[in-house]
Amino acid sequence: MFIDRVKLFVRAGKGGDGIVSFRREKYVPLGGPDGGDGGNGGDIVFQVDEGKSTLLDLKYNKKLLAESGKNGKPKKMHGANGEDLIVKVPLGTIVRDSKSGAMIADLTKHHQKAIIAKGGIRGKGNYHFKSSKNSAPEYSELGAPGEEKEIIVELKLLADAGLVGFPSVGKSTFLSVVSAAKPEIADYPFTTIVPNLGVVQVTTNESFVLADLPGLIENASQGKGLGLQFLRHIERCRVIIHVIDMSGEFRNPIEDYEIINKELASYEYRLLERPQIIVANKMDMENAQENLMKFKATYPHLKVFETSAIIAEGVQNVLYEVNALLKVTPEFALSSLETPSTATGVLYKFEEEKPAFTIKNLGNGKWRLVGEEIERVFKMSKLETEEDALRFARKMRAMKVDEQLREAGCQDGDIVAICDITFVFVD
């Protein structure tokens, strides 16, 4: 089964908690605090595996959870780090955040790895907090929670050139003739329901990867037929081979050319910017020459290659043209915000710093603090003892939480919530 798009929930491992411990050993006076740190949480890592060709494994495993770090131990011993969860994916896999649509990883190299969700950092044991003012601290940190997010995983085939056209125009036949691929070939529409790849040997030392994609139809870019599902596999192609049935037995070649180009133009990744080779196929049929003359009269500026793929006639000229174009055509970015992988150097972007927290007025004297930084600090803080509470209050004061609450209109006795805990604001 060919699966090329799945939605997953991923959660990296939580960091292990630091502990409160004191050295109690005979003949060792004033042993002091010796609570060890927890271990770091495990990451969720995607790694390219050339042996995989679909995302089938992920379709039935919708939750990916990495191992959490272990808690610290006495004698300043660290807890064990959580084990990373390594997920094997095919070459050409893209990972995006399902909410923002931002790209997290684009896996286009052999054995490439990418961290999809970062594990939480370890909590510190109480020996870290020893000072001249507090020689016996009775607090420690909790481990930070690991990143969790919903992601979209897509497979976009790594092909140099792609065959496009209406169903039954001869794309699969063309691929079977020029490569060792064995796509299904039959005399009914939509014989090809999954993409097929083949390696084309042009000369002794030159070759390229050719993709045969399911046939497009009108409004394919809007989801009609199989088009939208497989148009994504053209995105990485640097050259498009547009196959047209010149026999005119069932379709009008001129209309077919216009409709397919309209669908390519409507798709989001500017597919018409790629070089396009026009292949007039089935030239051995009765009315093919007449239809070709009409086509050239309508589009005199186009260079058209005449072929009869079923008997391998004329296909070699197409391969030479594709090979020549690939030598001078760069890779195309997958969005306007991305740069092609052939670019060199480092791209620096200005990103506005996120505030540590924002204040929401819930009305009736109720307020809520939200933000990644303040929620992380809260989740790593113990609130079991008075000393824990005082330390957390000092952190909040250092982040100027009380000042901003006053400016927002918070008054003495109002309720302030962070995550699932509420506090009484005291001015």
N, C-alpha and C positions, 0 to 999 in steps of 0.2 A: 504494500500500500504506500502510495506516494503522499506524504504529508509535508507541506512546506510552510505552514503557519500555525503557531500554537500560542495560547495565552497561559502564563504561569504566575504562581505566587512564590516568591523566593524570600527566605529569611536567613540571614547569616547568624552565626552563633553568638550568644551573649558572652560577655567577658566574665571571668570568674570573680567572685567577691574576695576582697581582702578581709583578713580576720583580725580580731583583737586578741592578743596573747601576750603574756609576760613570762620572762625567763625565771623559772623557779628551780634553782639548782643549789645543792649543798655546797657550802664554801664559796659561793659566788654572791656576795652582797650587792644589792642594788642592780640586779640583773637587767631590769629595764624592759621596755616593750620589744617583742620579737615576732609580731604577727606578720606573716608572709603575704605577698601579693597573689592575686588570682592569675589564672592564665588567660591569654587573649582568645576571643571567640574565633571559630573557624570561618574562613571566607567561602563564598560560592564562586567557583571559577569555571568558566567555559573554556574548553580546549578543543582545537581542531583535530579531528580523527578522519584521515583519508578513507578509512574503511566504511564510513557512513555516507549514505546518499539521501536520507530523508530525516525528518524530525519525529519519526514514529515512536521512538522511545519516550519522548517527552509528552506525547499526546495522552498517554495513560499514567503519567506521573505529574499531576498538576501542581503539587507542592514540593518545593525543594528546600530542605532545612539542613543547615550545617550544624556541626557539633559545638556545644558551648564549652567555654574554658572551665577548668576545675577551680574550686576555691583554694585560697592560700592555706598554708599549714604553719604550725609553730616553728620556732628556730629559723625564722626568716626564709622559709622554704616556699618557692613559687608553686602555684598550682599548674598542672599540665595545660598546654595550649589545646584548644579545640582543633580537631582535624578538619582541614579544608575539604569541601565537597567538590570533587572534580567531575564536571559534566561534559561528556564527549558529544561534539556536534559536527556536522559536515562542514567542509570548506565552503565559504560563501555565506555563512550565517550572520545575520544582523540582529542585534538586541536593542529594543527601544523601551522606554518607560511608557506604560500604557496610558498614563494620565496626561503627561506633558508632550509625549511624542518625541522627546529628546533621544538621540542615539547614545546608547551606552557603550556598544562595542560593534566593530565591523571586522569579522574574522576572515581575512583573505590570504593568509600565509600559512604554510605548512607548520603544524605543531604550535601555532600561535595560541597564547593564553590571554584571557581578559578577566579581571575581577568584576563580577556583576553586582555582588553585595558584599560590603566590607564587614568583617566581624567586629564585635564590640571590644574596646580596650579593657584591659584588666583593672580591677579595683585595687587600690593600694592598702597594704596592711598598716597597722597602727605604728609600726616602727618608723614610718616615713614622717610622722607628725610630731616626733619628739623635738622639743625645743627647750631653751633655758627657762621659758615661762611655764612650760607644761612638760615635765619630765616623764609623766606617765599618762599619755593620752589614751582615752578609752573609746576611741572611735576609729572607724576604718571606712573605706569606700566600697560601694557596691560596683560590680562590673557594669560597663555600659551595654545597653542593648545593641544587638547587631542590626544592620540595615535590613529593612523589609520593604518590599515593593512588588507591584504587579508589573510584569513585563510582557512584551510581545516579541516572540522569537520568529524570525522569518528566514527562509532559505532562498537566496537569489543566486542562481547558477552562475558559476564562473566560466562563461563562454566568451570567446573573442568575437564571434559573429553569430547572428541569429536569423533563422528562417521565419518569415511572417507571410501571411496571406490567408485567403478564405479557405474553408475546409475543402479537401479533395482537389487541391491545385497541383499536388505532386511534391510537397515539401518532404514527406517521409521517404518517398522514392529517391529524391535527390540525396538525402542524408545516407541512405543505404548504399547508394552507388559510389559516393565519394569517401566513405569511411567504412569501418568494420561494424558499425552499429546495426542492430536488427530491429528497427521499429516495426510495429504492426502496420501492414498495408492492405487496404481493402477498398472496394468500390462503393462505400457509403460514407456520408459525412461524419465528422468527429471520430474517425478511427483512432486518432491520437488524442488521448485524454490526459496524458502526463508528459512533461518535457523529456526529450531524449537527447543525449550528448554523444558526439562522435569526434574522434581525433582525425583530422584531415592531413594527410602527408602530401605537401605540394611539391617539394623537391627532396633530395636526399637529406638535407640539413634543415629544412624549413617545414613547419607544421603549425596548425592552429586548431582550437576547439570550436566545433560548430554545434549549435543547439537547434533542435526541431521542436517548435512550440505548437500546442493545440491551435487549431484554426480560429481566426478572429471572425466576428460578424459585426454588423452594424450595431452601434451603441454598446460595444464590448467594454469601452472605458467607463461606462456607467453600470457595469455589472451584468450585462446580458450575455447569455451563453457561458462559455468557459473563459472568455477573454480577460476580464479583470483579475481572475484568479491566477492567471499565468503571465499577464503583461509584466509583472514584476521581474520575471526572469530575463526580460530584454534590457533591463536597466543597466546591467554591467556590460552588455555587448557594445563593442566599439564600432562595428559595422553591421548594418541591417541588410539582409538579402530578401528583397520583396519578390515573391514568386507569384506570377499571374498565369492563369489558364487561358492561353490564346486561342484555344479551339472554339470558344464561344458556344460550346454545346449546351451548357446549362446556365452560363452567366455572361454578362457583358464585361469584357476586360477593362474598358475605360471607366465604367462605374465602379468596378472592384478596386481599381487603383485609387480613385478618389475617396472611396469609403474607408479603406484601410489607412490611408494617410490622415484622414480626419480623426480616426480613432487614436492613432499614434500622437497626433497633435494635442488631443484632449487629455492625454495621460499626463501625470504630474511632473515627470522627469525630463521634459523637453526631448523626446525621442527623435523628433525630426531634425535635431541638430547633428545627429550622427550621419556619417556617409551612408547612402542607400544605393544598392545595386539592383537594377530592375532585370528580372529574369523572365523572359517570355517562354513559358514551358508548353509542352505538348505540341511542338511545331510540326510533328509528323501527322497531325490530324488534318482533316479535309479543308476546313475553312480558316486554318491558322494563319496562313500568309495574308489573306485578305484582311483579317482582324488586326494583324500586326501593322499593315499599311495604314489603317484607320487610326490605330493607336499612335503611330509615329507622326501622323498628320496633326493629331490633337496635341501631342507633346513633342515637338520637333527638337527641343533642347535636351531631351533625355537620351542617355546612352543605354541601349537595350541589348541584352545578351540573349541570343536565341538558343534554346536547348530542347532536347527531348530526353528527359531524365531516365525514362524507362529503358532506353537503349544507350545511355551514357553519351549521348551526342551533344557536344558543345559545353559540357560541364567543366572541362579543364580550363577554358578561358575565364570562366567565372571564378574559379579557384585562384588563378593568377592575379586577377583584379582584386580579390579580397585580400590576398597576401600582400600586395603592393600597398593597399590602403591601410592595413594594420601597421605597417612600418612607419607611417607618418601620422597616424591618428592617436592622440593621447587618450588616457582613460577619462571618463566623464564623472564629475562629482554627482553623488546621489541626492544632493539637495543644494540649494543656493547658499547654505551656511557652511557647507563642507568643501574641502579642497581635494582634488584628485590625489590618489595615493602616490603618483609619480612626482608630486611636488617635493622640493627639498627645503630644508631649513625648519624653523619653528614658528608657528603662528601664535602670536600673543593677542588675546582678546580682553577688552575691558568688561568686567562683570561687576555690577554694583554689589557692594557688600550687604549681605542680609542682616537686618537687625537681630540682636540676641532674643528679642521678644516683642510682641505687640500686645496692646491692652484692648480687650473687648468689653464694652459696657452692656451687661445683660439686663439692666434695669432693676428697680426695686432694691438698690444697694448691693447688687451682685456684679462681680467682675471676673474676668477670666484672662489669664496670661497664657499666650500661645507662642510657639517658636521653637525651632530645633535646638538651639543652644540652651535655653532655660529648661526645656523638658529633659535634655540630656543631663544637665546638672542635677535636676530633681531626682531622676531615676538612679543616679549614682550616689545619692545621699541617703544615709540611714536616718531615721527619725524615731529611734527606739528609746533614747535617753535624753535628758535635759542637755547634756553636752553636745549630742548630735543636733538637736534643735538650734542651739546657739551657733554652732558652726554653719548650719544651713542659712540662718538669719544673716550671718556675716557675709556669706556669698551673695545673698540677695542684695545686701546693702552695697557691696562692691560693684554689682551690676546696675546700681542706681534704680532698682525696682521701686523702692519706697518714694523716691523723688518723682518718678514719672506717674505713679499712681495718684499722688497728691495733685500733680498738674492736670491729670485727667478728670479730677473731681471726686476721687475716692475719699470717704470720710471715716472718722473713727467709728469702729463697730461694723463697718461693711464687710461683706464676705468676699474673699478672693480665692479663686480656684486655679490650681495647676494640675493638669492631668485629671486624676480622679480623687484628689485630696483638696479639701477646703481649709482656709485659714481665716482668722478674724484679724482685720487690719487695725492696728493700734497706732494712733498718731501721737 
